[in-house]
Amino acid sequence: MGQHSVRLNQLAQEARSALSATFSAREPGIRLSREAIQSSATAIRAIHRGEFPQAEELIKAAGNALQQAAKHLAPHPDIYYAGFLEDAQKEYAEAHITLALVSGGPLRGPLDLGVGHPPYLNGMGEAVGELRRYVLDALRSGDPSRCEGLLDTMDEVYTILVTMDFPDALTRGLRRTTDMVRGVLERTRGDLTMAMRQQRLEERLAGLEKRE
């Protein structure tokens, strides 16, 4: 037996134990991250139905799942930063921000939610897409009263994101999200402008009919 055989076997056992521990943490981390994503997506659907209390409960469930996932993954930075946890944090942030902006409830920051700044900012950008959907639904139902306010909020989010001039490696692709927000904002502004013009035209026609 060579002079390094014992040491080699010792190193192999150490590597096996370390990888086994990482693997054991990875599985519940992935499962809990998926649970958070599913709860966040269901919460957003509830928001669009106007079911704010249910959405709040689902967002709370997503936050609890993320806390548990982080506990499993914290000792293993190689998988903590693998991407799937940050994806779940982004979806969680998106759901919370959407609920706050639509319902007028409190808007919590990344530290309060327990998520990183890049997932939070990307979630903020994704929330703009949900606000567009909310605006379009309001226009279809003939209730444009809040649409201009929401459009102003979307514009404000874009103004914030466009100032985050940092490498994508730090912001996790925020530039792409910002480009998406710009397109969504422009389309929504165009849709709202046309709807408001149509409404004014209909009001004028109705006024002419009354005069006749």
SETORBA-950951 format. One record per residue: residue number from 1; residue in three letters; z, y, x of N, C-alpha, C in turn. Coordinates in pm, whole numbers, plus 50000, padded with zeros to 5 digits. Atoms other than C-alpha are relative to their C-alpha. Layout:
<rs>
NUM / ALA / Z / Y / X / Z / Y / X / Z / Y / X $
...
</rs>
This chain:
<rs>
1 / MET / 50000 / 49881 / 50086 / 50000 / 50000 / 50000 / 50000 / 50124 / 50089 $
2 / GLY / 50012 / 49881 / 49918 / 49900 / 50339 / 50142 / 50125 / 50086 / 49994 $
3 / GLN / 49880 / 49919 / 49990 / 50156 / 50598 / 50243 / 50015 / 50097 / 49882 $
4 / HIS / 49995 / 49906 / 50112 / 50064 / 50819 / 49945 / 49999 / 49933 / 49863 $
5 / SER / 50013 / 50071 / 50128 / 50053 / 50548 / 49679 / 50111 / 50037 / 49902 $
6 / VAL / 49887 / 49970 / 50087 / 50400 / 50617 / 49542 / 49987 / 50142 / 49944 $
7 / ARG / 50014 / 49862 / 50043 / 50336 / 50990 / 49533 / 49885 / 50017 / 49901 $
8 / LEU / 50112 / 49993 / 50091 / 49999 / 50944 / 49366 / 50037 / 49948 / 49862 $
9 / ASN / 49956 / 50054 / 50128 / 50151 / 50728 / 49095 / 50096 / 50095 / 49929 $
10 / GLN / 49907 / 49903 / 50057 / 50425 / 50985 / 49046 / 49925 / 50118 / 49939 $
11 / LEU / 50081 / 49889 / 50049 / 50170 / 51263 / 49008 / 49922 / 49961 / 49874 $
12 / ALA / 50073 / 50049 / 50117 / 49970 / 51054 / 48762 / 50091 / 49994 / 49878 $
13 / GLN / 49905 / 50008 / 50112 / 50278 / 50993 / 48552 / 50037 / 50139 / 49949 $
14 / GLU / 49968 / 49863 / 50039 / 50363 / 51364 / 48553 / 49885 / 50060 / 49918 $
15 / ALA / 50116 / 49949 / 50073 / 50009 / 51452 / 48443 / 49989 / 49936 / 49863 $
16 / ARG / 50007 / 50072 / 50128 / 50017 / 51185 / 48171 / 50104 / 50053 / 49902 $
17 / SER / 49893 / 49949 / 50086 / 50348 / 51314 / 48038 / 49967 / 50141 / 49950 $
18 / ALA / 50034 / 49863 / 50038 / 50229 / 51675 / 48040 / 49890 / 50003 / 49896 $
19 / LEU / 50111 / 50003 / 50094 / 49904 / 51594 / 47864 / 50042 / 49941 / 49866 $
20 / SER / 49950 / 50061 / 50123 / 50084 / 51376 / 47612 / 50077 / 50103 / 49918 $
21 / ALA / 49924 / 49897 / 50070 / 50320 / 51663 / 47528 / 49907 / 50104 / 49940 $
22 / THR / 50096 / 49901 / 50051 / 50027 / 51904 / 47492 / 49926 / 49945 / 49879 $
23 / PHE / 50071 / 50062 / 50111 / 49841 / 51660 / 47269 / 50088 / 49992 / 49876 $
24 / SER / 49906 / 50011 / 50113 / 50151 / 51610 / 47054 / 50020 / 50134 / 49932 $
25 / ALA / 49985 / 49866 / 50058 / 50179 / 51986 / 47006 / 49871 / 50046 / 49934 $
26 / ARG / 50130 / 49954 / 50048 / 49807 / 52034 / 46945 / 49974 / 49958 / 49856 $
27 / GLU / 50031 / 50052 / 50134 / 49784 / 51816 / 46634 / 50070 / 50077 / 49889 $
28 / PRO / 49937 / 49920 / 50106 / 50050 / 51992 / 46424 / 49957 / 50146 / 50004 $
29 / GLY / 50048 / 49862 / 49989 / 49927 / 52326 / 46560 / 49870 / 50020 / 49925 $
30 / ILE / 50127 / 49992 / 50071 / 49578 / 52261 / 46429 / 50021 / 49984 / 49850 $
31 / ARG / 49975 / 50023 / 50143 / 49707 / 52126 / 46097 / 50061 / 50122 / 49934 $
32 / LEU / 49934 / 49883 / 50058 / 49934 / 52424 / 46037 / 49908 / 50122 / 49999 $
33 / SER / 50097 / 49891 / 49998 / 49659 / 52668 / 46138 / 49902 / 49986 / 49884 $
34 / ARG / 50090 / 50023 / 50113 / 49430 / 52508 / 45882 / 50069 / 50033 / 49868 $
35 / GLU / 49925 / 49968 / 50122 / 49701 / 52536 / 45617 / 50007 / 50152 / 49980 $
36 / ALA / 49994 / 49854 / 50008 / 49734 / 52907 / 45698 / 49867 / 50058 / 49955 $
37 / ILE / 50133 / 49953 / 50039 / 49359 / 52958 / 45667 / 49974 / 49974 / 49853 $
38 / GLN / 50022 / 50035 / 50140 / 49346 / 52777 / 45334 / 50083 / 50087 / 49906 $
39 / SER / 49914 / 49915 / 50083 / 49641 / 52973 / 45193 / 49948 / 50143 / 49997 $
40 / SER / 50053 / 49864 / 49993 / 49487 / 53300 / 45311 / 49874 / 50015 / 49914 $
41 / ALA / 50123 / 49996 / 50079 / 49149 / 53220 / 45154 / 50032 / 49995 / 49850 $
42 / THR / 49961 / 50008 / 50142 / 49316 / 53123 / 44825 / 50065 / 50130 / 49955 $
43 / ALA / 49937 / 49872 / 50032 / 49518 / 53444 / 44837 / 49895 / 50106 / 49971 $
44 / ILE / 50106 / 49901 / 50021 / 49201 / 53652 / 44866 / 49933 / 49978 / 49865 $
45 / ARG / 50058 / 50029 / 50132 / 49054 / 53476 / 44562 / 50093 / 50050 / 49890 $
46 / ALA / 49903 / 49952 / 50100 / 49375 / 53556 / 44372 / 49998 / 50152 / 49991 $
47 / ILE / 50006 / 49853 / 50000 / 49348 / 53922 / 44476 / 49884 / 50047 / 49913 $
48 / HIS / 50118 / 49959 / 50078 / 49000 / 53946 / 44325 / 50017 / 49970 / 49852 $
49 / ARG / 49970 / 50026 / 50142 / 49137 / 53800 / 44002 / 50110 / 50091 / 49949 $
50 / GLY / 49891 / 49911 / 50039 / 49409 / 54063 / 44000 / 50135 / 49933 / 49996 $
51 / GLU / 49874 / 50076 / 50002 / 49681 / 53802 / 44052 / 50078 / 50031 / 50127 $
52 / PHE / 49936 / 49953 / 49877 / 49877 / 54000 / 44310 / 50127 / 49923 / 50037 $
53 / PRO / 49880 / 50078 / 49964 / 50214 / 53815 / 44287 / 49965 / 49864 / 50060 $
54 / GLN / 50041 / 50129 / 49946 / 50039 / 53481 / 44341 / 49942 / 50016 / 50140 $
55 / ALA / 50057 / 49974 / 49867 / 49844 / 53627 / 44633 / 50110 / 50024 / 50101 $
56 / GLU / 49889 / 49971 / 49908 / 50166 / 53753 / 44787 / 50072 / 49873 / 50042 $
57 / GLU / 49935 / 50127 / 49968 / 50323 / 53408 / 44766 / 49915 / 49916 / 50096 $
58 / LEU / 50090 / 50076 / 49913 / 50018 / 53247 / 44926 / 49996 / 50060 / 50140 $
59 / ILE / 49999 / 49934 / 49869 / 50018 / 53503 / 45206 / 50131 / 49968 / 50073 $
60 / LYS / 49872 / 50036 / 49941 / 50385 / 53432 / 45264 / 49996 / 49856 / 50053 $
61 / ALA / 50013 / 50139 / 49956 / 50305 / 53059 / 45286 / 49916 / 49991 / 50127 $
62 / ALA / 50084 / 49998 / 49880 / 50031 / 53132 / 45538 / 50080 / 50048 / 50120 $
63 / GLY / 49918 / 49949 / 49891 / 50275 / 53334 / 45748 / 50100 / 49897 / 50050 $
64 / ASN / 49905 / 50105 / 49961 / 50529 / 53052 / 45744 / 49931 / 49890 / 50080 $
65 / ALA / 50074 / 50103 / 49927 / 50266 / 52801 / 45854 / 49966 / 50047 / 50141 $
66 / LEU / 50033 / 49946 / 49868 / 50163 / 53029 / 46141 / 50122 / 50005 / 50090 $
67 / GLN / 49878 / 49998 / 49920 / 50522 / 53068 / 46255 / 50031 / 49861 / 50054 $
68 / GLN / 49976 / 50137 / 49955 / 50561 / 52691 / 46269 / 49899 / 49958 / 50106 $
69 / ALA / 50104 / 50033 / 49903 / 50229 / 52653 / 46451 / 50030 / 50063 / 50135 $
70 / ALA / 49970 / 49930 / 49875 / 50332 / 52912 / 46709 / 50115 / 49933 / 50075 $
71 / LYS / 49888 / 50069 / 49935 / 50658 / 52727 / 46776 / 49953 / 49873 / 50072 $
72 / HIS / 50053 / 50121 / 49938 / 50469 / 52406 / 46846 / 49917 / 50032 / 50124 $
73 / LEU / 50099 / 49972 / 49896 / 50212 / 52575 / 47067 / 50051 / 50090 / 50112 $
74 / ALA / 49950 / 49903 / 49902 / 50422 / 52834 / 47254 / 50022 / 49939 / 50140 $
75 / PRO / 49980 / 50057 / 49866 / 50518 / 52594 / 47539 / 49869 / 49956 / 50067 $
76 / HIS / 50128 / 50050 / 49948 / 50148 / 52511 / 47587 / 49894 / 50110 / 49990 $
77 / PRO / 50094 / 49886 / 50009 / 49954 / 52834 / 47658 / 49853 / 49961 / 50006 $
78 / ASP / 50140 / 50041 / 49991 / 49637 / 52638 / 47734 / 49941 / 49972 / 49862 $
79 / ILE / 50052 / 50020 / 50136 / 49607 / 52545 / 47365 / 50045 / 50111 / 49905 $
80 / TYR / 49957 / 49887 / 50081 / 49803 / 52840 / 47225 / 49888 / 50103 / 49990 $
81 / TYR / 50108 / 49903 / 49995 / 49511 / 53058 / 47332 / 49861 / 49934 / 49994 $
82 / ALA / 50128 / 50071 / 50008 / 49240 / 52801 / 47262 / 49906 / 50062 / 49896 $
83 / GLY / 50084 / 49931 / 50098 / 49118 / 53004 / 46964 / 50035 / 49968 / 49856 $
84 / PHE / 49979 / 50036 / 50140 / 49215 / 52813 / 46650 / 50120 / 50073 / 49939 $
85 / LEU / 49884 / 49928 / 50052 / 49554 / 52984 / 46617 / 49964 / 50145 / 49972 $
86 / GLU / 50041 / 49861 / 50022 / 49400 / 53329 / 46656 / 49907 / 50012 / 49880 $
87 / ASP / 50085 / 49999 / 50119 / 49137 / 53241 / 46394 / 50085 / 50001 / 49873 $
88 / ALA / 49911 / 50004 / 50117 / 49417 / 53156 / 46151 / 50075 / 50131 / 49985 $
89 / GLN / 49933 / 49870 / 50007 / 49600 / 53478 / 46241 / 49908 / 50106 / 49942 $
90 / LYS / 50096 / 49903 / 50053 / 49285 / 53675 / 46167 / 49987 / 49987 / 49848 $
91 / GLU / 50012 / 50022 / 50144 / 49249 / 53516 / 45822 / 50125 / 50047 / 49926 $
92 / TYR / 49872 / 49958 / 50058 / 49617 / 53580 / 45751 / 50007 / 50152 / 49993 $
93 / ALA / 50000 / 49854 / 49998 / 49587 / 53944 / 45857 / 49903 / 50056 / 49898 $
94 / GLU / 50099 / 49955 / 50098 / 49274 / 53983 / 45645 / 50055 / 49994 / 49858 $
95 / ALA / 49944 / 50015 / 50136 / 49451 / 53852 / 45335 / 50107 / 50105 / 49974 $
96 / HIS / 49893 / 49900 / 50019 / 49754 / 54076 / 45388 / 49943 / 50140 / 49985 $
97 / ILE / 50058 / 49865 / 50002 / 49547 / 54388 / 45459 / 49924 / 50023 / 49869 $
98 / THR / 50075 / 49987 / 50126 / 49320 / 54323 / 45159 / 50095 / 50025 / 49883 $
99 / LEU / 49904 / 49983 / 50109 / 49618 / 54287 / 44927 / 50063 / 50139 / 50004 $
100 / ALA / 49936 / 49869 / 49988 / 49783 / 54603 / 45062 / 49906 / 50112 / 49957 $
101 / LEU / 50095 / 49893 / 50030 / 49469 / 54815 / 45032 / 49957 / 50000 / 49854 $
102 / VAL / 50043 / 50009 / 50141 / 49375 / 54688 / 44686 / 50116 / 50032 / 49905 $
103 / SER / 49886 / 49986 / 50092 / 49723 / 54682 / 44530 / 50079 / 50127 / 50023 $
104 / GLY / 49920 / 49883 / 49968 / 49863 / 54987 / 44703 / 50138 / 49966 / 50055 $
105 / GLY / 49872 / 50044 / 49945 / 50148 / 54781 / 44848 / 50014 / 50040 / 50146 $
106 / PRO / 49976 / 49963 / 49860 / 50301 / 54824 / 45195 / 49903 / 49928 / 50094 $
107 / LEU / 50090 / 50055 / 49898 / 50071 / 54769 / 45492 / 50079 / 49973 / 50126 $
108 / ARG / 49923 / 50040 / 49882 / 50246 / 54575 / 45765 / 49908 / 49990 / 50121 $
109 / GLY / 50077 / 50004 / 49877 / 50133 / 54589 / 46126 / 50003 / 49863 / 50065 $
110 / PRO / 50008 / 50130 / 49934 / 50058 / 54305 / 46369 / 50136 / 49947 / 50046 $
111 / LEU / 49869 / 50046 / 49954 / 50411 / 54294 / 46510 / 50083 / 49949 / 49883 $
112 / ASP / 49927 / 50045 / 50119 / 50557 / 54266 / 46159 / 49949 / 49866 / 49950 $
113 / LEU / 50058 / 50126 / 50047 / 50316 / 53986 / 46074 / 50012 / 49889 / 50103 $
114 / GLY / 49990 / 50102 / 49896 / 50368 / 53808 / 46405 / 49865 / 49952 / 50051 $
115 / VAL / 50134 / 50035 / 49951 / 50001 / 53816 / 46505 / 49963 / 50096 / 50113 $
116 / GLY / 50046 / 49915 / 49892 / 49818 / 53960 / 46804 / 49917 / 50116 / 49949 $
117 / HIS / 50081 / 49885 / 50039 / 49638 / 54293 / 46797 / 49853 / 49965 / 49978 $
118 / PRO / 50142 / 50035 / 50026 / 49287 / 54142 / 46835 / 49979 / 49929 / 49867 $
119 / PRO / 50019 / 50062 / 50132 / 49326 / 53906 / 46535 / 50025 / 50098 / 49887 $
120 / TYR / 49969 / 49903 / 50107 / 49479 / 54189 / 46334 / 49883 / 50096 / 49979 $
121 / LEU / 50111 / 49905 / 50012 / 49195 / 54432 / 46410 / 49877 / 49932 / 49942 $
122 / ASN / 50113 / 50073 / 50058 / 48932 / 54167 / 46335 / 50025 / 49969 / 49853 $
123 / GLY / 49966 / 50021 / 50140 / 49116 / 54085 / 46014 / 49984 / 50126 / 49918 $
124 / MET / 50020 / 49872 / 50066 / 49111 / 54453 / 45926 / 49852 / 50022 / 49970 $
125 / GLY / 50144 / 49987 / 50023 / 48735 / 54454 / 45971 / 49951 / 49907 / 49891 $
126 / GLU / 50041 / 50094 / 50104 / 48693 / 54143 / 45758 / 50046 / 50045 / 49862 $
127 / ALA / 49949 / 49951 / 50129 / 48904 / 54305 / 45486 / 49904 / 50100 / 49937 $
128 / VAL / 50097 / 49904 / 50053 / 48634 / 54572 / 45451 / 49897 / 49927 / 49913 $
129 / GLY / 50092 / 50078 / 50081 / 48398 / 54302 / 45325 / 50059 / 49965 / 49864 $
130 / GLU / 49934 / 50030 / 50127 / 48654 / 54209 / 45060 / 50011 / 50125 / 49914 $
131 / LEU / 49996 / 49875 / 50077 / 48688 / 54574 / 44960 / 49864 / 50029 / 49937 $
132 / ARG / 50134 / 49982 / 50058 / 48312 / 54590 / 44911 / 49986 / 49914 / 49875 $
133 / ARG / 50008 / 50089 / 50116 / 48333 / 54291 / 44679 / 50081 / 50057 / 49883 $
134 / TYR / 49914 / 49943 / 50104 / 48617 / 54461 / 44490 / 49931 / 50120 / 49935 $
135 / VAL / 50072 / 49884 / 50051 / 48411 / 54780 / 44457 / 49886 / 49956 / 49908 $
136 / LEU / 50112 / 50047 / 50081 / 48108 / 54590 / 44327 / 50047 / 49941 / 49868 $
137 / ASP / 49945 / 50056 / 50124 / 48320 / 54400 / 44075 / 50043 / 50112 / 49906 $
138 / ALA / 49957 / 49887 / 50084 / 48465 / 54731 / 43952 / 49880 / 50070 / 49939 $
139 / LEU / 50120 / 49936 / 50053 / 48119 / 54880 / 43916 / 49937 / 49917 / 49888 $
140 / ARG / 50058 / 50087 / 50103 / 47996 / 54578 / 43719 / 50080 / 50005 / 49870 $
141 / SER / 49915 / 49997 / 50119 / 48292 / 54603 / 43484 / 50007 / 50140 / 49938 $
142 / GLY / 50002 / 49865 / 50054 / 48225 / 54974 / 43430 / 50126 / 50079 / 50027 $
143 / ASP / 49877 / 49929 / 49966 / 48546 / 55091 / 43599 / 49992 / 50051 / 50145 $
144 / PRO / 50018 / 49950 / 49864 / 48447 / 55302 / 43901 / 50111 / 50094 / 50047 $
145 / SER / 49898 / 49898 / 49974 / 48770 / 55505 / 43900 / 50057 / 49993 / 50141 $
146 / ARG / 49939 / 50013 / 49867 / 48906 / 55364 / 44227 / 49898 / 49981 / 50111 $
147 / CYS / 50101 / 50037 / 49900 / 48578 / 55301 / 44402 / 49988 / 50100 / 50113 $
148 / GLU / 50014 / 49899 / 49896 / 48555 / 55631 / 44587 / 50117 / 49995 / 50097 $
149 / GLY / 49883 / 50012 / 49913 / 48909 / 55591 / 44719 / 49990 / 49881 / 50094 $
150 / LEU / 50017 / 50119 / 49918 / 48834 / 55241 / 44842 / 49890 / 50021 / 50105 $
151 / LEU / 50106 / 49969 / 49904 / 48513 / 55364 / 45004 / 50054 / 50086 / 50113 $
152 / ASP / 49938 / 49917 / 49896 / 48714 / 55630 / 45188 / 50085 / 49914 / 50094 $
153 / THR / 49919 / 50090 / 49918 / 48950 / 55356 / 45308 / 49912 / 49917 / 50092 $
154 / MET / 50094 / 50075 / 49918 / 48657 / 55147 / 45431 / 49948 / 50085 / 50114 $
155 / ASP / 50048 / 49907 / 49898 / 48526 / 55451 / 45617 / 50106 / 50023 / 50106 $
156 / GLU / 49890 / 49978 / 49907 / 48867 / 55506 / 45773 / 50018 / 49880 / 50093 $
157 / VAL / 49990 / 50120 / 49917 / 48883 / 55146 / 45893 / 49890 / 49997 / 50104 $
158 / TYR / 50111 / 49996 / 49904 / 48540 / 55180 / 46052 / 50027 / 50101 / 50110 $
159 / THR / 49970 / 49897 / 49900 / 48647 / 55500 / 46226 / 50103 / 49950 / 50101 $
160 / ILE / 49899 / 50057 / 49910 / 48948 / 55317 / 46370 / 49938 / 49897 / 50093 $
161 / LEU / 50054 / 50109 / 49920 / 48755 / 55012 / 46485 / 49901 / 50048 / 50105 $
162 / VAL / 50103 / 49954 / 49908 / 48475 / 55207 / 46649 / 50061 / 50065 / 50124 $
163 / THR / 49934 / 49939 / 49884 / 48729 / 55372 / 46880 / 50059 / 49895 / 50095 $
164 / MET / 49944 / 50107 / 49917 / 48845 / 55035 / 47018 / 49896 / 49954 / 50102 $
165 / ASP / 50106 / 50024 / 49902 / 48611 / 55050 / 47315 / 50053 / 49920 / 50118 $
166 / PHE / 49949 / 50090 / 49897 / 48734 / 54751 / 47513 / 49908 / 49878 / 50008 $
167 / PRO / 50086 / 50120 / 49987 / 48561 / 54437 / 47645 / 50029 / 49898 / 49891 $
168 / ASP / 49986 / 50102 / 50104 / 48500 / 54162 / 47392 / 50098 / 49891 / 50039 $
169 / ALA / 49905 / 50102 / 49955 / 48707 / 53928 / 47606 / 50143 / 50036 / 49961 $
170 / LEU / 49867 / 49955 / 50041 / 49011 / 54139 / 47516 / 50013 / 50008 / 49849 $
171 / THR / 49992 / 49977 / 50145 / 48926 / 54214 / 47154 / 49951 / 49883 / 49916 $
172 / ARG / 50046 / 50121 / 50070 / 48789 / 53869 / 47064 / 49883 / 50030 / 49906 $
173 / GLY / 50122 / 49977 / 50078 / 48450 / 53992 / 46947 / 50010 / 50113 / 49899 $
174 / LEU / 49981 / 49892 / 50097 / 48567 / 54309 / 46773 / 49875 / 50085 / 49985 $
175 / ARG / 50122 / 49919 / 50010 / 48240 / 54487 / 46852 / 49907 / 49944 / 49893 $
176 / ARG / 50084 / 50063 / 50103 / 48052 / 54237 / 46637 / 50057 / 50025 / 49861 $
177 / THR / 49935 / 49971 / 50128 / 48305 / 54282 / 46358 / 49977 / 50145 / 49959 $
178 / THR / 50021 / 49857 / 50029 / 48269 / 54660 / 46385 / 49858 / 50025 / 49953 $
179 / ASP / 50139 / 49986 / 50045 / 47891 / 54633 / 46355 / 49984 / 49951 / 49856 $
180 / MET / 50004 / 50052 / 50137 / 47940 / 54423 / 46042 / 50058 / 50102 / 49903 $
181 / VAL / 49934 / 49901 / 50086 / 48175 / 54685 / 45898 / 49908 / 50118 / 49974 $
182 / ARG / 50092 / 49888 / 50018 / 47920 / 54960 / 45956 / 49894 / 49968 / 49896 $
183 / GLY / 50101 / 50041 / 50098 / 47656 / 54767 / 45762 / 50056 / 49991 / 49860 $
184 / VAL / 49935 / 50013 / 50132 / 47895 / 54686 / 45478 / 50030 / 50138 / 49942 $
185 / LEU / 49967 / 49865 / 50045 / 48005 / 55049 / 45461 / 49876 / 50074 / 49949 $
186 / GLU / 50123 / 49931 / 50040 / 47650 / 55182 / 45444 / 49945 / 49945 / 49869 $
187 / ARG / 50050 / 50059 / 50124 / 47547 / 54936 / 45173 / 50088 / 50038 / 49881 $
188 / THR / 49907 / 49967 / 50109 / 47858 / 55006 / 44968 / 49985 / 50146 / 49959 $
189 / ARG / 50019 / 49858 / 50032 / 47808 / 55382 / 44994 / 49873 / 50019 / 49918 $
190 / GLY / 50124 / 49991 / 50076 / 47450 / 55339 / 44874 / 50015 / 49947 / 49859 $
191 / ASP / 49979 / 50058 / 50134 / 47554 / 55114 / 44585 / 50083 / 50093 / 49912 $
192 / LEU / 49913 / 49912 / 50078 / 47828 / 55352 / 44476 / 49928 / 50128 / 49961 $
193 / THR / 50076 / 49878 / 50031 / 47601 / 55656 / 44499 / 49904 / 49976 / 49885 $
194 / MET / 50094 / 50031 / 50108 / 47340 / 55490 / 44279 / 50073 / 49980 / 49868 $
195 / ALA / 49924 / 50025 / 50123 / 47603 / 55377 / 44029 / 50052 / 50130 / 49940 $
196 / MET / 49949 / 49873 / 50050 / 47753 / 55724 / 44005 / 49888 / 50086 / 49940 $
197 / ARG / 50114 / 49927 / 50054 / 47410 / 55880 / 43957 / 49959 / 49945 / 49864 $
198 / GLN / 50035 / 50064 / 50126 / 47333 / 55628 / 43685 / 50099 / 50038 / 49891 $
199 / GLN / 49898 / 49964 / 50098 / 47662 / 55705 / 43514 / 49983 / 50143 / 49952 $
200 / ARG / 50021 / 49860 / 50040 / 47597 / 56081 / 43520 / 49876 / 50015 / 49912 $
201 / LEU / 50121 / 49995 / 50081 / 47247 / 56026 / 43383 / 50027 / 49951 / 49859 $
202 / GLU / 49967 / 50053 / 50132 / 47381 / 55814 / 43099 / 50085 / 50098 / 49921 $
203 / GLU / 49915 / 49902 / 50068 / 47643 / 56079 / 43021 / 49916 / 50118 / 49948 $
204 / ARG / 50087 / 49890 / 50045 / 47374 / 56350 / 43006 / 49916 / 49959 / 49880 $
205 / LEU / 50082 / 50049 / 50112 / 47155 / 56139 / 42780 / 50085 / 49990 / 49873 $
206 / ALA / 49911 / 50009 / 50117 / 47451 / 56071 / 42554 / 50029 / 50137 / 49942 $
207 / GLY / 49976 / 49865 / 50047 / 47519 / 56444 / 42539 / 49882 / 50058 / 49926 $
208 / LEU / 50122 / 49953 / 50069 / 47158 / 56518 / 42442 / 49988 / 49937 / 49863 $
209 / GLU / 50008 / 50069 / 50129 / 47171 / 56257 / 42167 / 50096 / 50060 / 49898 $
210 / LYS / 49902 / 49940 / 50091 / 47481 / 56418 / 42022 / 49950 / 50134 / 49947 $
211 / ARG / 50051 / 49869 / 50040 / 47312 / 56758 / 42016 / 49891 / 49985 / 49892 $
212 / GLU / 50107 / 50022 / 50097 / 47017 / 56615 / 41823 / 50059 / 49957 / 49866 $
</rs>
